[in-house]
């Protein structure tokens, strides 16, 4: 498989590098305070031309490919050492705008996409519920048609950057149809009567952009805000695969960061009069870390280059790469902590933050057991599996 970058992609990578380096060194305070200048970060990404990467130009996007997205986000993560830098490309290219692309009406795309893909209005995915997470089709949030509007009622949690967003892509049950056939998605705008935003739980890792909850009490939403109603779940999951690709890039970039920090430490730390990197147990562990990263890199890039229309990652490829990252990154950062010895348990070295950041890689976009369910259903068609995602 050819992963050679075009001259245009190399230029894109260089722009991403410069944009990320401009914020390098800020991640420590963002992690400590669980706050960041997200609007300023988004504006800097807009100035660098790194928003709306795969969205067609007719809606204000760059019309690029999923591989372009991987190149940009990986470099932003790597150069800035912060997950925050990947959020503006994600929010303007990822599952939110990708789902809007699948809207039943052209008017819906024209209404929402230009502001979303240019970072003027944030669009967050509102999927997880207080009592429903892994089973994406067992939703209690409902959308009931009433004339020219839908009445949306329900609660959502774990919404990244909830206070910063103006639009929520809400997954709901339509027409009281049970199971996956009844699940669709509708856009609920901030300021809609009955929409309440509340602070969410504080995370131990991936800090700097607070998570929140959204509660909808009979919100009246115009029909034009509908993306897909009953029967649209499988199409929505096609767009959702952008999240799993993003999760995979996250795992790749932060594994690279953990590896580099650990190599640096092992070269500088001395024991028995020698750098500890010269001991076999140490360099064997470092070699294993390198091999794990390179294997995951191939799966991540494959998910990008095999994307449908060069835009929507295929379900199997994106889920396999996401599962790879969800298992590889926590194991790798833990090994990094161990190689740091007692220093790995302090706040004085970046490896502790990277190990905390690895927690999100395990659960965001689907936990490993759920991903294995999804992969099994695709590998072994014709058999009955409990399918959650």
Helices and strands as residue ranges (DSSP letters): H 7-21, H 27-33, H 38-47, G 57-59, H 66-80, G 83-86, H 87-93, H 95-101, H 106-117, E 123-126, E 142-146, E 149-160, G 162-164, E 167-174, G 180-182, E 183-189, E 195-199, E 211-222, G 223-225, E 226-228, H 233-268, E 270-271, E 274-275, G 276-278, H 280-305, H 315-339, G 341-345, H 351-363, H 368-379
